Amino acid sequence: MDSSADRIILILTFLPLISLMLLLRLNWILTAAAGCFLLLHSHLLSADQLVAGTCEIVTLDRDSSQPRTTIARQTVRCACRKGQIAGTIRTKPACVDVQIVRSEQWCEMIPCLDDEGCKILVNKSGWTCTQTGGRVKTTTVP
């Protein structure tokens, strides 16, 4: 009987220590699992998907064969929210309100830099950004 009672007393004596060790081990396992999940999620997101409301340039081609003229063509990929569409804000691709594109009021999306003036082309196929020195950048929308 003594050995059985001694074992129970011994177990009860070390029970808080055993419980603490098990809790620490469980905490470590959960932390490791959460870290793996976050790494996997960020890898999948960066490898294949864009964050909602953002854009990225997929291709950019420049042609400087004509004197004093550079023609640049770019293709962008956007993950716009509902009511938005791919556009340009301060010379960078961005998601803009779909009404701006539908109404062809291009300057409302603020496509030019702060020190440039924006004008819509006569046929509404794009816009120009004019710098103070007279340099003009023309953007057309296909």
N, C-alpha and C positions, 0 to 999 in steps of 0.2 A: 504494500500500500504506500509505503514511504516513497518508493521510486516513482510511482504514478503521480502522487501529490507533488513531488519535487519537480517532475516534468511540467505539470500544469503551472506551478509557481514560476518556473523558469520561462515558460512561454509567455505568461502574463507579464513578466518583468521585461521581456524584450519585445513585446507586441508593439508598443509605440515606436520603437526603433525600426522594426520590420515594416510597419505601416508607412513610416517616413521614407524608408528606402524604396518601397513600392510606389509611393506618390512621386518621388523624384524620378524614378525610372519612367513612369507614365508621362510625367511632364516632359522629359527629354524626348520620348517617342512622339508625342503630339507636336512638339516644337519642330522636330526633324521633318515630320510629315507636312506641317504647314509650310516650312521652308521649301521643301520639294514641290509642293503645289504651286507656290508663288513663282518659283523658277520656271516650272513647266508652263504656267499660264503666261508669263511674260515672254517666254520663247515662242509659244504658239501665236501670241498676239503680234509680236514684232515680225515674225516670219511670214505671216499670211494676212493679217488683218490690220486695219487702221483703227485708231481710237475715234469714236463718234465725234463728228464736227471738225475733222482734220483732213488735210490733203498732202500728197507727196508728188514730186515730179518723177515721172516714169522715164521719159525720154526728153532730151534737149538737143536740138540740132541748130547750128549757126552757119550761115552762109555769108561770107564777106567778099565775095567775088566781084561785086559792083563797088565802084569807088564811092566813098563817103556814106555807104549804106550797109547795114548789117541786117540780114533777115534771120530771125530766130523763130523756130517752131518748137513748141513743147507739148507734151502729152502729160496730163496729170490724172491721178487716181484719188478720188475723194470718198469719204464715208460721212456724208452729210445727214443731218437730222431731218425729221419731217418738216416740210415747208422750206427747205434749203436746197441749193443746187451749187455745183462747182462754179466758182467765179474768181475774181482777183481783188485783193485788198492790199493797197500799198505795194504794188508790183509783185506780190507773192500769191500763189494759188490758195484759195480759201473757200469755205462754204458761205454763200450769201443768200439773202432772201430770194425766193423763186420769183416774186413779183418784179424785181429789178430786171431779171433776164427776160421775162415774158413781155414786159413793157419796153424793153431795149433802152432803158434809162441808165446806161452803163456808168455814168459818173456818180450815181447814187451809191455804188458799192465802194467808192473811194479807191479807184484803181491806181492813182498816181501818188507819188511821194508828197510830203507836206509842202515842199517848196515848188511844186509843179502845178500848172493849171490844166484842168481836164475839159475837153470838148468832145461832144458826140459827133461822129462823122455824119455827113449830110444824108447818106443812105442808111444810117443807123446800124451799119454792119460792124461797128466798133467805136474806138475812141482814140484821141491823141492826148499825150501828156507833154506839155511844153515847159521847158526849163527857162529860167530867167535869162540865160545866155542865148536863147533862141533855138536850142537843140530841141527837136521834136521826135517823140517816140510814138509810133502809130501801132495800135493793136486792133486786129480784125478777128471776129468770131466766125468760125465756119458755119 
